[in-house]
Amino acid sequence: MYHPNSGINGTVLVLGGTKFKEKTLDQFLRFLVAHLHFFWPHITHPGFDMSPSDNATGEKVFGTFLTVKTGETDPQKQKILHDEYKKKFQEGKLD
């Protein structure tokens, strides 16, 4: 992670997840292996099944907007930009 002041303007921080249920351990291990892959270049890539569990109830993919780096120093303009990015995130329109 970068220091909060080192991001690029417009960088959005989002907390997200998906309901893997019985696939949770499998997904964790796949992410772990993918990360370790950078350190072990001779291990073949395991592939990914990122589809949520068929048994998950409710929304299968979810996320929460946390903040956005704007570089703006005026608190009122910061709030306006924050609200604009949050709205775009909620509408699924972030590029």
C-alpha positions as a Markdown table, in Angstrom:
| # | Residue | x | y | z |
|---|---|---|---|---|
| 1 | Met | 0.0 | 0.0 | 0.0 |
| 2 | Tyr | 1.1 | 3.5 | -0.7 |
| 3 | His | 1.2 | 6.4 | 1.7 |
| 4 | Pro | -2.2 | 8.3 | 1.4 |
| 5 | Asn | -0.4 | 11.3 | 0.0 |
| 6 | Ser | 1.4 | 9.4 | -2.8 |
| 7 | Gly | -1.6 | 8.4 | -4.8 |
| 8 | Ile | -2.6 | 9.8 | -8.2 |
| 9 | Asn | -5.5 | 12.3 | -8.3 |
| 10 | Gly | -8.7 | 10.4 | -9.0 |
| 11 | Thr | -7.5 | 7.2 | -7.3 |
| 12 | Val | -10.5 | 5.6 | -5.7 |
| 13 | Leu | -10.2 | 3.4 | -2.7 |
| 14 | Val | -13.0 | 0.7 | -2.6 |
| 15 | Leu | -13.6 | -2.1 | -0.2 |
| 16 | Gly | -15.2 | -5.0 | -2.0 |
| 17 | Gly | -15.8 | -8.7 | -1.9 |
| 18 | Thr | -17.8 | -11.6 | -3.0 |
| 19 | Lys | -19.7 | -14.3 | -1.2 |
| 20 | Phe | -17.6 | -17.4 | -1.8 |
| 21 | Lys | -19.1 | -19.4 | 1.1 |
| 22 | Glu | -17.7 | -22.9 | 0.8 |
| 23 | Lys | -15.2 | -21.7 | -1.8 |
| 24 | Thr | -13.6 | -19.2 | 0.6 |
| 25 | Leu | -10.5 | -21.2 | 1.5 |
| 26 | Asp | -10.0 | -22.2 | -2.2 |
| 27 | Gln | -10.1 | -18.5 | -3.2 |
| 28 | Phe | -7.8 | -17.4 | -0.5 |
| 29 | Leu | -5.3 | -20.1 | -1.4 |
| 30 | Arg | -5.5 | -19.2 | -5.1 |
| 31 | Phe | -4.8 | -15.5 | -4.3 |
| 32 | Leu | -1.9 | -16.6 | -2.1 |
| 33 | Val | -0.4 | -18.8 | -4.8 |
| 34 | Ala | -0.9 | -16.0 | -7.3 |
| 35 | His | 1.0 | -13.6 | -5.0 |
| 36 | Leu | 3.7 | -16.2 | -4.3 |
| 37 | His | 4.0 | -16.7 | -8.1 |
| 38 | Phe | 6.0 | -13.5 | -8.3 |
| 39 | Phe | 8.6 | -15.1 | -6.0 |
| 40 | Trp | 8.6 | -18.6 | -7.5 |
| 41 | Pro | 8.8 | -18.0 | -11.3 |
| 42 | His | 9.0 | -21.8 | -12.1 |
| 43 | Ile | 5.6 | -22.7 | -10.6 |
| 44 | Thr | 2.8 | -23.0 | -13.1 |
| 45 | His | -0.1 | -20.6 | -12.6 |
| 46 | Pro | -3.1 | -22.4 | -11.0 |
| 47 | Gly | -5.8 | -20.5 | -12.9 |
| 48 | Phe | -8.8 | -18.8 | -11.3 |
| 49 | Asp | -12.5 | -19.6 | -10.8 |
| 50 | Met | -13.7 | -16.2 | -9.6 |
| 51 | Ser | -17.4 | -16.9 | -9.9 |
| 52 | Pro | -19.2 | -16.6 | -6.6 |
| 53 | Ser | -20.7 | -19.7 | -4.9 |
| 54 | Asp | -24.0 | -20.9 | -6.3 |
| 55 | Asn | -25.2 | -21.3 | -2.8 |
| 56 | Ala | -24.5 | -17.6 | -1.8 |
| 57 | Thr | -27.7 | -15.7 | -1.0 |
| 58 | Gly | -28.4 | -12.1 | -1.7 |
| 59 | Glu | -26.0 | -10.0 | -3.7 |
| 60 | Lys | -23.1 | -12.2 | -4.8 |
| 61 | Val | -20.7 | -9.3 | -5.5 |
| 62 | Phe | -20.6 | -6.3 | -3.2 |
| 63 | Gly | -18.4 | -3.3 | -2.5 |
| 64 | Thr | -18.3 | -0.2 | -0.4 |
| 65 | Phe | -16.9 | 3.1 | -1.5 |
| 66 | Leu | -14.3 | 4.4 | 1.0 |
| 67 | Thr | -12.7 | 7.5 | -0.4 |
| 68 | Val | -11.0 | 9.1 | -3.4 |
| 69 | Lys | -7.7 | 11.0 | -3.6 |
| 70 | Thr | -8.4 | 14.4 | -5.2 |
| 71 | Gly | -5.4 | 16.6 | -4.4 |
| 72 | Glu | -7.9 | 19.4 | -3.7 |
| 73 | Thr | -7.2 | 21.5 | -0.7 |
| 74 | Asp | -10.5 | 23.3 | -0.3 |
| 75 | Pro | -12.7 | 21.2 | 2.1 |
| 76 | Gln | -15.9 | 22.1 | 0.3 |
| 77 | Lys | -14.5 | 21.1 | -3.1 |
| 78 | Gln | -13.1 | 17.9 | -1.6 |
| 79 | Lys | -16.6 | 17.0 | -0.4 |
| 80 | Ile | -18.1 | 17.7 | -3.8 |
| 81 | Leu | -15.5 | 15.6 | -5.6 |
| 82 | His | -15.8 | 12.8 | -3.0 |
| 83 | Asp | -19.6 | 12.8 | -3.5 |
| 84 | Glu | -19.3 | 12.8 | -7.3 |
| 85 | Tyr | -16.9 | 9.8 | -7.2 |
| 86 | Lys | -19.1 | 8.0 | -4.7 |
| 87 | Lys | -22.1 | 8.5 | -6.9 |
| 88 | Lys | -20.2 | 7.2 | -10.0 |
| 89 | Phe | -19.1 | 4.1 | -8.0 |
| 90 | Gln | -22.7 | 3.4 | -6.9 |
| 91 | Glu | -23.9 | 3.7 | -10.5 |
| 92 | Gly | -21.2 | 1.5 | -11.8 |
| 93 | Lys | -19.8 | 4.3 | -13.9 |
| 94 | Leu | -16.2 | 4.6 | -12.7 |
| 95 | Asp | -13.7 | 4.2 | -15.5 |
